[in-house]
Structure formats: C-alpha cells, structure tokens
Amino acid sequence: MNRLPQSVSLDLQGTRGVGTWLINHMKSFFEKSSQDLSPAKGKKAKGTKSYLPRKNTAAYAILITLHRAKTSGKDFMMKQELIDAAEASGLSRDAIGPNKSKAKQSYGKDWYTGWSCMKTLLSNRLVTKWSNPAKYMLTQEGEGTARDCLSRSGLDDSARPLTIIGAHNTSAMDPSVARHSPELVSDSSLTKKKSNCYRQVQATNYEGIICCDSDSEEPCGKDIPLKGMEPITSCGPPDISRPFQGTPKLQSSTMGSAKLAMPPRRANENFLEAYEVILILDDREKFGSRSRKVADNICSLSHFAVDVRQLPVGDGIWIARHKEDHKEYVLDFIVERKEVMDLDGSIEDNRYRDQKLRMKRCGLRKLIYLVEGDLNRAPKRVKTACFTTEILDGFDVQRTTGFADTQKRYVDLTRSVIAYYDASFSIVGKASPVCPTYDDFKRKCYDLKKKTVSDIFGCQLMQVPQVTEEAAQAVVELYPTPLLLAKAYSILGGDTSAQEKMLKKKNEMVNAGASRNIFHLIWGDG
C-alpha cells in the first residue's frame, strides 16, 4: 500500500466490498507517482496566461505603434512622440494623452488617460522603459503580442505613401483610383448603378449624413438612404429631405429651393474626372499640434486628399478643385466638431450659440454637428443642446465614441459627399445654384463676424424673461431692429391686449408670456 497514493488507499479501504486483492491489483496503476496530486481544498489550479490587450484600447494602439516603429528601423520612442503617434494611428477608441479641453474637469474618470495602461504593459514585460527622459521599447515578448494584435485587427501593416497636399498643391486624385479603389468601393461597400436614372449609392459601413436644409421651410420628399435599403429605380433628380430621428443616412428630396449647390460643369463632364474632392480641416481644431498627423492618418485610411487650413467657420469643409484650372469650390457640407466637455464649456460662455449662428449664415446648406465622447457622463444641458440643435436648428447631429472614431467618421463623411456629388453632378439642371469659390466663402464668413444691429437686438431679447433663443431669433426675423418693432406696435394704437399678443400671433415660437414681456420692454409704460 505504500506505493498507492494515500488518499486513494484510504478511499479503497473504506469502500464496502473492496478487499486486499483488489487493493494490491490497483498498485500497478500508480507505479509512477507516490504523492497526492489532488489540488488543495478551496483552491483552483492556475495556468499561466499572457496579457493580450483588447482591440481598440490604448494598450492595443501603443503596442502596434511601437511595433511599426521598430519595423521601420526605430528601436525606441519618447513618451510624447509615442502618444502622438498612437493617437494619430486611429487604433484607440479613446484619447491616449491628457484631455486639453478648457472646460472644467469634474468627473473622476477625467483623471484617467489612455497612457495609464503603460503601467500594465511594463508589469507584463511587454514594454521596457529606461533613461531620463524616458524611452520606451518593445521586449521580445511584446513584439509577439503586437503581432497578435495586428493579426486580430486584420490591418495591412505594409507602409504606403500618404496623399497630403498643401494649399497650393495641384496634385489630383486618379479617377481610376476614385472609382475602383478598395477603400472607396469594396471596404465601404459603395456601389453604383449606371443608368439614365438617378444612381443610388449604398455605404454599409457608414451611419451616414442627414441632409438638413438651413434655408428652406418646404416639406421634404422621399428618402434616399445609404445604408441597408434597396436601390432607387425611379427616374428624376436627387432630393434632400428633412432630418430623420434615428440612424443617420444620406437623404434627398425634390430639388426645388432646397437643392444642393454644384460646382460649374462643362458639357459631358463627369464629376470625378473633372474635380478632386479635398477634406479641409481647421488648423485651430482641438487636435492641437497633432492636426497634421490627424490629416496624415485620415489620408492613410482612404485615397482622398486632406489639407489643414485656417477656416473662418466650422471645423471641416469639403472643396472640389478643378483638375485643369485648379479653381476651388466649396461643397454644400460643413462640420462643427465638439468634444463633450468642450461643448459644455461653450454652452457656459455662449460660444455654442455664436458658432451655430455663424454656421447657419455661412451659406452652406448641410450642417453637421459632430459630438465626440460619452454623453452619459455629461451634464443634462449638453444632452438638451444636442437635442435642440438637431430638432429645432435642423443640424445633423452625429455622435462618436472618441478621437479614433471621429477620424473614421471624417473618412465616412468624405466618401458619402464624394458619392453624392458623383451621382448628382451630371443630372442636375442649369438652374442649380453654383458652389462659391473658396476665396468668396472666406470673405463672406469673415464679414459675418461683424456685429449688426439685429445681432445686438437679438442678444437683448434673450435677456427678457421667457424669451428663448428660438423666440428671439423669430422676432428678429420679423422685426430686425427695435424701431421696426415699435412701429408695428404703434399701428395697433392703444389696444394693449392686441399689442401683448401680437408677436405670439405672428410666430408660434413666441409664447404668450414672452410676447407680453417683449411688448412691455419696447412699448410699455415706465
């Protein structure tokens, strides 16, 4: 019995019907072990498992960035250099560096940054750190983990040239690339049906654009969705429809007063053969010093050109540059990007209202408001602002989870803008408005910064009790100056009741209390 494990021997001896012969027979099965191999009571056997970061996390982006640097001949990276490169890669859904927003940081999670994962990478010996200032390099185990991350991502890690242009660069996008490149056709599932009718474009990877008209009050027609819908077979020009509550998608309605402006077209000219579409990012955007790297990364995700300039309004626009005379025309789309905490700060100091007003007056019809970050962690006023911006102001409010998602959204928006103009360019009539040149657009927007009597009157009205921003705007549209409003009151003579109700009857945006209070401000006694 001495070669039989003690626990087995005791179990057999205590089992009814088991005698000495059976116990001796069992000895042959335990020749190689004489110890108790059962795990201790209450404990589970542990296996060694290497650390593998989840996809689109900061650790995931840092490992791949270090791996790419090493394969290009750079053995180590400095801290800020690594943060900038990892963020520009677009591999992390959250920002890696600290949040530089001027808004107050009032949440516990705001003190956590993606860089905090470096402690985990160091403790798991995937990255090594030395020197002062610190230098970071992948270990041998880290290289294997980085390769695992790349294989899981499905990324093609081969380097390819970027198509970044300057303000005076006249390089053009090859029409064959624009029509047949995997990024524009396969990856985003953009398909075209060439016919004499309107060609429907579908983009399965894009949540889309809501085409909202800031000028027209006419009812909207049928939708032309980009995602998950059947191609349209009816003949006729593309439309632009009202904002849709739900998954954003590129829509269109009857091309009346709400039709999009088009660049000039010569006879039998095709859009992509005549023009190169360029995404323009504002150089004062809160990407900071990373603006050029962000442009590089967006360009690496696609085959269209990206430029960084100082924009008079908005954070992103699209221009169409003619391939022969190199004249630049501003397309009918504009984006204002706001990080959640920056949006909160802009509401507090009234930048939010001013920026929306400038976008409405800039002359472009498709207004997109891109909110970046988690709205659930933001104050209620931020959610309210998003709701009113979409429902009352007619903007297309789009949301992204973070910095990396915002870059991908710019790519998707650009693809949809290109697809829309390529499909609509050859079928619109001569009555379609012409896109302004880039210089004319800048000149008009700079003129908008000048304060007018109507602007000051609107600000005064918003200080009146019960007068909302929308009510003040409605009054200013009816009566641009206090003098015109006073003359309207004088026409009613001494009928105080009619004077108090006048603005409410003129526009439903002005409620009874606001109408009465404005009357007493302009015309009342004392």
Number of C-alpha atoms within 10 A of each C-alpha: 13 8 15 22 17 14 12 15 16 12 10 17 14 11 9 7 8 12 12 11 8 12 16 11 9 16 15 11 10 13 11 9 11 12 12 12 9 8 9 9 6 5 7 8 7 6 6 5 6 10 13 16 19 12 16 17 17 26 26 23 30 28 28 24 21 25 25 19 18 16 11 10 9 12 15 18 20 14 15 11 10 23 22 17 22 25 26 26 22 23 22 23 22 19 22 25 19 13 16 11 14 10 16 11 13 10 10 7 9 12 11 14 15 20 17 14 17 19 12 14 21 16 10 15 16 23 22 18 18 9 7 7 8 13 16 19 22 27 15 12 13 24 20 15 22 26 16 14 21 19 12 11 13 8 9 9 13 7 9 8 8 18 19 20 17 12 9 7 10 16 15 21 19 13 16 10 14 21 17 12 14 15 19 24 18 12 13 17 17 24 17 17 14 10 10 9 16 21 25 24 25 26 26 15 14 23 18 25 26 29 28 27 26 19 15 14 10 13 10 20 15 14 19 22 22 25 20 11 13 12 17 15 12 9 11 14 19 25 21 25 25 24 22 19 11 8 12 20 24 27 25 25 20 18 19 13 13 23 23 26 21 23 25 17 15 9 6 7 13 15 24 23 17 18 25 24 26 24 21 22 24 20 19 14 19 17 15 11 12 16 20 18 16 25 23 21 22 28 21 20 15 22 20 26 24 25 23 21 15 14 19 19 23 22 22 22 21 25 23 26 23 21 17 10 8 16 15 22 24 27 27 24 23 22 24 20 22 20 24 25 26 21 22 22 18 19 16 12 9 11 13 17 14 13 14 18 14 17 24 19 15 19 17 22 24 24 27 26 21 23 24 22 22 14 18 10 12 16 12 11 13 22 15 11 16 22 14 15 18 21 15 10 18 22 29 28 24 22 21 19 15 19 23 24 20 23 22 18 20 17 22 21 22 21 24 24 19 22 24 19 20 19 24 18 18 18 15 18 10 10 9 17 15 17 22 22 18 17 12 12 19 18 12 15 18 14 11 17 12 8 9 12 11 16 14 11 18 23 14 11 23 18 12 14 12 18 21 17 15 16 23 22 23 19 24 19 12 13 17 18 18 16 11 13 19 14 12 15 21 13 10 13 10 10 11 16 10 14 23 22 18 19 26 19 14 13 14 11 20 25 17 16 14 23 24 23 18 24 20 14 12 13 17 13 7 5
